[in-house]
C-alpha cells in the first residue's frame, strides 16, 4: 500500500483537504465552521478511507503541538486522530512545500533563481506570515506582529505610530487602513466595499490622488519590511505568496519595487504561483511521520 497522508490547510474561513501519496490528490474546499475540530473535519473528508498519517497547516500560532484558531470555533489537536499527526503553522507548511515546487510554479520578477543560501518565505494576505529555511530546516516566524520600522526613519506621512506592526500595513486589512488614513487628506473614492479596496487601488493607481499616495505607502512598507527581514535572517532568496502579493505582482513590477528589494538585499525574488504549497509541505512532513 502506498503511504497515504491526510493533508489540510485550515484558514479562518475555508479549509482545503486532500490525500498525499507522493503527489497531491484532488483538493476539497470546505467551510472551516462546518467542523469544530481536526478529528471531526478529518472524518467528514475521509468518509472511511484509510491514511497512515495526518499533517495540517493552520492559520495561526502552534503551541505545544496544538492550535486554536482565534477567529473560528476550531481546535487542532493531534491526539484525536489515531494516526501519527503533526500540526504546522500555515507558512511553516508552505516552507516545507518549497522543495516540491517546480520551476514553473514560481514567477521570478528579476529572473530565474538558482538555489542560493537560506530562503525566507513570506505570506501577504489577510495577515503577514513567514518562515525561514536554513540548511534544510524550517523555522516558523511571526513577522507580522513585529513593530514596523521605516528604512528612512520617517513615518510615511503619519501612518507609522508607536506600536504600528508590519501586519498593520502590509496585508489586506493594511491596505484598508492606509486608504482610510489618507482619505482625510485626499478626495475620498466612491463608496466601495472594504473587500474591493485592493482592486480599486490597482485600477486607479496612476490617475487618482488618493490611490497614488496609498499605493506608494503600501509599496514602501512592503519593500522596507522585506528588506528588514532579509537582512535579519541573512536570506539569499525570498519567496512570496498570498492573495495580496499575487494581486499586486504586476503593479510592483511596474513601480520598480522588486528591483529595489533585490538591490538592497542581494536576494533572488520569487512569487509562488502553485495554489497549494501548504498542502505539499504538509504531505512532505506527513510522510516523514509514517514508521518505516
DODRENLUM-817668 format. One line per 3 residues: number of its first residue (from 1); for each residue x, y, z of N, C-alpha, C. Coordinates in steps of 0.1 Angstrom, whole numbers, plus 5000, padded with zeros to 4 digits. Layout:
// residues N
NUM = X:Y:Z:X:Y:Z:X:Y:Z; ... $
***
This chain:
// residues 292
1 = 5008:4988:5000:5000:5000:5000:5009:5012:5000; 5005:5022:4992:5013:5035:4992:5011:5042:5005; 5020:5051:5008:5020:5058:5020:5010:5070:5018 $
4 = 4999:5069:5024:4988:5079:5022:4987:5088:5034; 4988:5101:5032:4987:5111:5042:4975:5120:5040; 4967:5122:5051:4957:5133:5050:4964:5146:5052 $
7 = 4962:5155:5043:4968:5169:5045:4957:5179:5045; 4959:5190:5052:4949:5200:5053:4956:5214:5054; 4949:5224:5050:4953:5238:5051:4941:5246:5056 $
10 = 4942:5249:5069:4930:5254:5076:4931:5269:5079; 4922:5276:5073:4921:5290:5075:4909:5294:5083; 4907:5307:5086:4896:5311:5094:4883:5310:5087 $
13 = 4883:5310:5073:4870:5309:5066:4869:5296:5058; 4880:5292:5051:4880:5280:5043:4891:5270:5047; 4888:5257:5045:4898:5247:5048:4899:5239:5035 $
16 = 4912:5235:5032:4915:5227:5020:4920:5213:5024; 4915:5202:5018:4918:5189:5023:4922:5180:5010; 4931:5171:5012:4935:5162:5001:4942:5150:5007 $
19 = 4944:5140:4998:4953:5129:5002:4966:5131:4994; 4977:5129:5001:4990:5130:4995:4997:5116:4996; 5001:5111:4984:5008:5098:4984:5021:5099:4976 $
22 = 5027:5111:4976:5038:5114:4968:5035:5124:4958; 5022:5124:4954:5016:5135:4946:5004:5139:4953; 4999:5152:4950:4988:5157:4957:4975:5153:4949 $
25 = 4966:5147:4957:4953:5143:4950:4944:5155:4949; 4931:5152:4944:4922:5163:4943:4919:5170:4956; 4918:5183:4955:4916:5192:4967:4902:5195:4969 $
28 = 4897:5193:4981:4883:5196:4985:4884:5208:4994; 4875:5218:4991:4874:5230:4999:4861:5230:5007; 4863:5232:5020:4851:5232:5029:4851:5245:5037 $
31 = 4840:5248:5043:4839:5259:5053:4845:5255:5066; 4854:5262:5071:4860:5258:5084:4850:5257:5095; 4840:5265:5095:4830:5265:5106:4821:5252:5105 $
34 = 4822:5245:5094:4814:5232:5093:4819:5221:5102; 4830:5223:5108:4836:5214:5118:4841:5222:5129; 4844:5215:5141:4849:5222:5152:4862:5217:5157 $
37 = 4867:5206:5150:4879:5200:5155:4886:5193:5143; 4899:5190:5145:4906:5183:5134:4899:5169:5132; 4896:5162:5143:4890:5149:5142:4877:5149:5134 $
40 = 4868:5159:5137:4856:5160:5130:4857:5163:5115; 4866:5172:5112:4869:5176:5098:4875:5165:5091; 4884:5157:5097:4890:5146:5090:4880:5135:5087 $
43 = 4871:5132:5096:4861:5122:5094:4852:5126:5083; 4848:5139:5082:4839:5144:5071:4846:5142:5058; 4859:5145:5057:4866:5144:5044:4869:5129:5040 $
46 = 4874:5121:5050:4879:5108:5046:4867:5098:5043; 4856:5100:5050:4845:5091:5048:4849:5076:5047; 4856:5072:5057:4860:5058:5058:4873:5054:5052 $
49 = 4879:5063:5044:4892:5059:5037:4903:5059:5048; 4913:5051:5045:4924:5049:5055:4936:5058:5051; 4942:5063:5061:4955:5070:5058:4965:5066:5069 $
52 = 4978:5067:5066:4988:5063:5076:4993:5074:5085; 4990:5087:5081:4994:5098:5089:4986:5110:5085; 4987:5121:5093:4980:5133:5090:4989:5145:5093 $
55 = 4988:5155:5085:4995:5167:5088:4987:5179:5082; 4985:5189:5091:4977:5201:5087:4984:5213:5090; 4983:5223:5081:4988:5237:5083:4977:5246:5088 $
58 = 4979:5253:5098:4968:5261:5104:4972:5276:5104; 4962:5285:5101:4965:5299:5100:4965:5305:5115; 4976:5303:5121:4977:5308:5135:4989:5301:5142 $
61 = 4993:5306:5154:5004:5300:5161:5001:5286:5166; 5012:5278:5166:5011:5264:5171:5018:5264:5184; 5012:5259:5195:5018:5259:5208:5016:5245:5213 $
64 = 5028:5239:5218:5027:5225:5223:5021:5215:5214; 5023:5217:5201:5018:5208:5191:5003:5210:5188; 4996:5220:5194:4982:5222:5191:4980:5236:5186 $
67 = 4968:5238:5180:4965:5252:5175:4950:5254:5178; 4947:5266:5182:4933:5271:5183:4931:5283:5174; 4922:5282:5165:4920:5294:5156:4914:5305:5164 $
70 = 4919:5317:5162:4914:5328:5170:4901:5334:5164; 4898:5332:5151:4886:5337:5145:4877:5326:5141; 4878:5314:5147:4868:5304:5144:4868:5294:5156 $
73 = 4856:5288:5158:4855:5278:5169:4861:5265:5164; 4874:5264:5165:4881:5253:5159:4893:5249:5166; 4895:5236:5169:4907:5232:5177:4914:5221:5169 $
76 = 4927:5223:5167:4935:5213:5160:4944:5205:5171; 4939:5193:5175:4946:5185:5185:4950:5172:5178; 4964:5170:5177:4968:5158:5170:4965:5145:5177 $
79 = 4962:5146:5190:4959:5134:5198:4946:5127:5194; 4937:5134:5187:4924:5128:5183:4924:5120:5171; 4935:5119:5164:4935:5113:5150:4937:5098:5150 $
82 = 4944:5092:5159:4946:5078:5158:4957:5074:5149; 4963:5083:5142:4975:5080:5134:4985:5091:5137; 4998:5089:5133:5008:5099:5136:5004:5112:5129 $
85 = 5004:5123:5137:4998:5136:5133:5007:5147:5137; 5008:5157:5128:5015:5169:5132:5008:5182:5127; 5008:5192:5136:5002:5205:5133:5013:5215:5129 $
88 = 5011:5222:5118:5021:5232:5114:5014:5246:5113; 5022:5256:5115:5018:5270:5111:5016:5270:5096; 5007:5278:5091:5005:5278:5076:5017:5281:5068 $
91 = 5025:5291:5072:5037:5295:5064:5048:5285:5066; 5048:5278:5078:5057:5267:5080:5054:5256:5070; 5042:5253:5069:5038:5242:5059:5042:5246:5045 $
94 = 5039:5259:5041:5043:5263:5028:5058:5262:5026; 5066:5265:5036:5080:5265:5035:5085:5250:5033; 5079:5241:5040:5082:5227:5037:5079:5223:5023 $
97 = 5069:5229:5017:5065:5226:5003:5074:5232:4993; 5082:5241:4996:5091:5248:4986:5099:5238:4979; 5104:5228:4986:5113:5218:4979:5106:5209:4969 $
100 = 5092:5210:4969:5085:5202:4959:5079:5210:4948; 5082:5223:4948:5078:5232:4937:5086:5230:4924; 5080:5230:4913:5087:5230:4900:5090:5245:4896 $
103 = 5099:5246:4887:5103:5260:4883:5092:5268:4878; 5082:5262:4871:5071:5269:4866:5061:5273:4877; 5062:5267:4889:5053:5271:4900:5057:5284:4906 $
106 = 5068:5290:4902:5072:5303:4908:5075:5313:4897; 5070:5325:4898:5073:5337:4890:5085:5344:4895; 5095:5346:4887:5107:5353:4891:5108:5367:4885 $
109 = 5104:5377:4893:5104:5391:4887:5117:5396:4882; 5128:5391:4888:5141:5396:4884:5149:5385:4876; 5142:5374:4872:5149:5364:4865:5150:5351:4874 $
112 = 5151:5340:4867:5150:5327:4874:5161:5326:4884; 5158:5321:4896:5167:5320:4907:5174:5306:4908; 5187:5306:4910:5193:5294:4914:5190:5292:4929 $
115 = 5193:5280:4934:5191:5278:4949:5203:5283:4956; 5202:5295:4961:5214:5301:4968:5210:5305:4982; 5217:5299:4992:5216:5303:5006:5203:5300:5012 $
118 = 5200:5306:5023:5188:5304:5030:5176:5311:5023; 5164:5306:5025:5152:5311:5019:5142:5317:5029; 5138:5329:5027:5127:5335:5035:5114:5334:5028 $
121 = 5104:5328:5034:5091:5326:5028:5081:5335:5035; 5075:5344:5028:5066:5354:5033:5052:5353:5027; 5042:5353:5035:5028:5353:5031:5021:5366:5033 $
124 = 5016:5372:5023:5009:5385:5024:4995:5383:5019; 4986:5382:5029:4972:5381:5026:4963:5388:5036; 4955:5380:5043:4947:5386:5054:4956:5390:5065 $
127 = 4967:5383:5067:4978:5387:5076:4991:5387:5069; 5002:5388:5077:5016:5388:5072:5023:5377:5080; 5026:5366:5073:5032:5355:5080:5046:5352:5074 $
130 = 5053:5342:5080:5066:5339:5074:5072:5327:5081; 5083:5322:5074:5091:5311:5078:5104:5313:5071; 5115:5307:5077:5128:5307:5071:5133:5293:5070 $
133 = 5139:5290:5058:5145:5277:5055:5160:5279:5056; 5166:5272:5066:5181:5273:5068:5187:5259:5069; 5196:5256:5060:5202:5243:5060:5192:5232:5059 $
136 = 5181:5234:5052:5170:5224:5050:5160:5224:5062; 5163:5232:5073:5154:5232:5084:5145:5244:5083; 5132:5242:5087:5122:5252:5086:5119:5257:5100 $
139 = 5120:5271:5101:5116:5277:5114:5105:5287:5112; 5093:5285:5118:5082:5294:5116:5085:5307:5123; 5080:5318:5117:5082:5331:5123:5068:5338:5125 $
142 = 5068:5349:5132:5056:5357:5134:5060:5372:5130; 5064:5374:5117:5069:5387:5113:5059:5398:5113; 5046:5394:5111:5036:5404:5110:5033:5411:5123 $
145 = 5037:5405:5134:5035:5411:5148:5047:5420:5152; 5057:5420:5144:5068:5429:5148:5065:5444:5145; 5072:5452:5153:5070:5467:5151:5076:5471:5137 $
148 = 5068:5478:5130:5073:5483:5117:5082:5495:5118; 5094:5494:5112:5104:5505:5113:5107:5509:5098; 5103:5521:5094:5106:5525:5080:5121:5527:5079 $
151 = 5126:5523:5067:5140:5524:5064:5146:5537:5066; 5139:5548:5063:5144:5561:5063:5141:5568:5076; 5135:5561:5086:5133:5567:5099:5120:5576:5099 $
154 = 5113:5577:5088:5102:5585:5087:5089:5578:5092; 5078:5585:5089:5065:5579:5094:5055:5577:5083; 5060:5577:5070:5051:5575:5059:5039:5585:5060 $
157 = 5042:5597:5062:5032:5608:5063:5021:5605:5074; 5026:5601:5085:5018:5599:5097:5012:5586:5098; 5015:5576:5089:5009:5563:5090:5015:5555:5101 $
160 = 5028:5557:5104:5035:5548:5114:5035:5555:5127; 5029:5549:5137:5028:5554:5150:5035:5544:5160; 5036:5548:5172:5042:5538:5182:5033:5526:5183 $
163 = 5038:5514:5181:5030:5502:5181:5025:5497:5168; 5027:5505:5157:5023:5500:5144:5032:5488:5140; 5025:5477:5136:5032:5465:5133:5033:5463:5118 $
166 = 5041:5454:5113:5042:5451:5099:5028:5448:5093; 5021:5439:5100:5007:5435:5096:4997:5446:5095; 4999:5456:5103:4990:5468:5102:4991:5475:5089 $
169 = 5002:5473:5081:5003:5480:5068:5004:5470:5057; 5011:5459:5059:5014:5450:5047:5005:5438:5048; 4993:5440:5044:4982:5429:5045:4970:5435:5038 $
172 = 4960:5426:5036:4947:5431:5031:4941:5441:5040; 4939:5439:5053:4934:5449:5062:4943:5461:5062; 4956:5459:5060:4965:5471:5060:4963:5480:5049 $
175 = 4959:5475:5037:4955:5483:5026:4943:5492:5029; 4933:5486:5036:4922:5494:5040:4926:5505:5050; 4935:5501:5060:4939:5511:5070:4947:5522:5063 $
178 = 4955:5520:5053:4962:5530:5046:4952:5539:5038; 4942:5534:5032:4933:5542:5024:4925:5551:5034; 4921:5546:5045:4913:5554:5055:4922:5565:5061 $
181 = 4935:5562:5063:4944:5572:5068:4945:5584:5058; 4948:5581:5046:4950:5592:5036:4936:5598:5031; 4925:5591:5034:4912:5596:5030:4909:5609:5036 $
184 = 4915:5612:5047:4912:5625:5054:4920:5637:5047; 4929:5633:5038:4938:5644:5032:4935:5645:5017; 4929:5635:5011:4926:5635:4997:4912:5632:4994 $
187 = 4906:5636:4983:4892:5633:4980:4890:5618:4981; 4879:5614:4988:4876:5600:4991:4871:5594:4978; 4874:5581:4977:4868:5573:4965:4854:5571:4966 $
190 = 4847:5567:4956:4833:5563:4957:4832:5552:4968; 4820:5551:4973:4817:5542:4984:4819:5528:4978; 4829:5521:4982:4832:5507:4977:4833:5498:4989 $
193 = 4829:5485:4987:4831:5476:4998:4845:5474:5002; 4847:5472:5015:4861:5471:5020:4868:5460:5013; 4861:5449:5009:4868:5438:5003:4874:5441:4989 $
196 = 4869:5453:4983:4873:5457:4970:4883:5468:4969; 4888:5471:4981:4898:5483:4982:4910:5480:4974; 4915:5468:4975:4927:5464:4967:4925:5466:4952 $
199 = 4914:5461:4947:4911:5462:4933:4910:5477:4929; 4903:5485:4937:4902:5499:4934:4915:5506:4934; 4924:5503:4943:4937:5509:4943:4945:5506:4930 $
202 = 4945:5493:4926:4953:5489:4915:4947:5495:4902; 4934:5497:4901:4927:5502:4889:4930:5517:4888; 4932:5524:4899:4933:5539:4899:4947:5544:4903 $
205 = 4956:5535:4904:4970:5538:4909:4977:5549:4902; 4973:5552:4889:4980:5562:4881:4972:5574:4879; 4959:5574:4883:4950:5585:4880:4944:5592:4892 $
208 = 4942:5585:4903:4935:5591:4914:4945:5595:4925; 4945:5607:4930:4954:5612:4940:4955:5603:4953; 4943:5599:4958:4943:5591:4970:4949:5577:4967 $
211 = 4946:5571:4955:4951:5558:4951:4966:5559:4950; 4971:5570:4944:4985:5572:4941:4993:5572:4955; 4989:5580:4964:4996:5581:4977:4995:5568:4985 $
214 = 4983:5562:4984:4981:5549:4992:4990:5538:4986; 4990:5537:4973:4998:5527:4966:5013:5529:4970; 5017:5542:4970:5031:5545:4973:5034:5540:4987 $
217 = 5025:5543:4997:5028:5540:5011:5028:5525:5012; 5019:5517:5006:5019:5503:5007:5032:5497:5001; 5036:5502:4989:5048:5497:4983:5060:5499:4992 $
220 = 5061:5511:4998:5073:5514:5006:5073:5505:5019; 5061:5503:5024:5060:5494:5036:5064:5480:5032; 5059:5475:5021:5062:5462:5016:5077:5460:5014 $
223 = 5083:5470:5008:5098:5470:5005:5106:5470:5018; 5102:5479:5027:5110:5481:5039:5109:5468:5048; 5097:5462:5049:5095:5450:5057:5103:5439:5051 $
226 = 5103:5437:5037:5111:5427:5031:5126:5428:5033; 5131:5440:5032:5145:5443:5034:5149:5440:5048; 5141:5445:5058:5145:5443:5072:5145:5428:5075 $
229 = 5136:5420:5071:5135:5406:5074:5146:5398:5066; 5149:5402:5054:5160:5395:5047:5173:5398:5053; 5176:5410:5058:5188:5413:5065:5189:5406:5078 $
232 = 5178:5405:5085:5179:5398:5098:5182:5384:5097; 5177:5377:5087:5178:5363:5086:5189:5359:5076; 5196:5368:5070:5207:5365:5060:5202:5357:5049 $
235 = 5190:5360:5044:5185:5352:5033:5191:5355:5020; 5192:5345:5011:5197:5346:4998:5186:5347:4988; 5174:5343:4993:5162:5342:4984:5150:5345:4992 $
238 = 5140:5352:4986:5127:5355:4993:5117:5349:4983; 5108:5341:4989:5096:5336:4981:5084:5342:4988; 5075:5348:4980:5063:5354:4984:5051:5346:4980 $
241 = 5041:5347:4988:5028:5340:4984:5017:5347:4992; 5004:5344:4988:4993:5350:4994:4985:5359:4984; 4972:5361:4987:4964:5368:4978:4968:5382:4975 $
244 = 4973:5390:4985:4976:5404:4983:4988:5405:4973; 4999:5397:4977:5011:5399:4968:5009:5393:4954; 5001:5383:4953:4998:5378:4940:4990:5388:4931 $
247 = 4981:5395:4937:4973:5406:4930:4982:5418:4927; 4992:5420:4935:5000:5433:4933:5013:5430:4926; 5015:5418:4921:5028:5415:4915:5031:5424:4903 $
250 = 5021:5425:4894:5023:5434:4882:5025:5448:4886; 5018:5453:4895:5020:5467:4899:5033:5469:4905; 5038:5460:4914:5051:5461:4920:5062:5461:4909 $
253 = 5060:5453:4899:5069:5453:4888:5070:5466:4881; 5059:5472:4877:5058:5485:4870:5065:5496:4879; 5063:5495:4892:5068:5505:4901:5082:5504:4904 $
256 = 5088:5493:4900:5103:5491:4903:5105:5485:4917; 5095:5480:4924:5096:5476:4938:5105:5463:4939; 5104:5454:4929:5112:5442:4930:5127:5446:4928 $
259 = 5130:5455:4919:5144:5459:4917:5149:5465:4930; 5141:5473:4937:5146:5480:4949:5149:5469:4960; 5140:5460:4961:5142:5449:4971:5155:5441:4968 $
262 = 5156:5438:4955:5167:5430:4951:5180:5437:4953; 5181:5450:4949:5193:5458:4950:5197:5460:4965; 5187:5462:4974:5190:5464:4988:5193:5452:4996 $
265 = 5189:5440:4991:5191:5428:4998:5201:5418:4991; 5202:5420:4978:5210:5410:4971:5203:5396:4969; 5190:5396:4973:5182:5384:4972:5176:5381:4959 $
268 = 5175:5368:4955:5167:5364:4944:5152:5364:4949; 5143:5369:4941:5129:5370:4945:5120:5362:4936; 5110:5356:4943:5100:5348:4936:5086:5349:4942 $
271 = 5076:5348:4933:5062:5348:4938:5056:5334:4934; 5052:5327:4945:5047:5313:4943:5034:5314:4936; 5033:5306:4925:5020:5305:4918:5013:5292:4920 $
274 = 5019:5282:4926:5012:5270:4929:5001:5273:4939; 4989:5268:4937:4978:5271:4946:4978:5265:4959; 4986:5254:4961:4986:5247:4974:5000:5244:4980 $
277 = 5008:5253:4981:5021:5250:4987:5021:5244:5001; 5011:5249:5009:5009:5244:5022:5005:5229:5023; 4997:5225:5013:4993:5211:5013:5005:5202:5008 $
280 = 5013:5207:4999:5025:5200:4995:5035:5198:5007; 5036:5209:5015:5045:5208:5026:5040:5199:5037; 5026:5199:5039:5020:5190:5049:5022:5176:5044 $
283 = 5021:5173:5031:5024:5160:5026:5038:5155:5029; 5047:5164:5026:5061:5160:5029:5064:5157:5043; 5059:5165:5052:5061:5163:5066:5053:5151:5071 $
286 = 5041:5149:5066:5032:5138:5070:5039:5124:5066; 5045:5124:5055:5051:5111:5051:5063:5108:5060; 5070:5118:5065:5081:5115:5074:5076:5110:5088 $
289 = 5063:5111:5091:5058:5106:5103:5055:5091:5103; 5054:5085:5091:5050:5071:5089:5062:5062:5093; 5060:5053:5102:5071:5044:5106:5076:5036:5094 $
292 = 5089:5035:5093:5094:5027:5082:5094:5012:5084 $
***
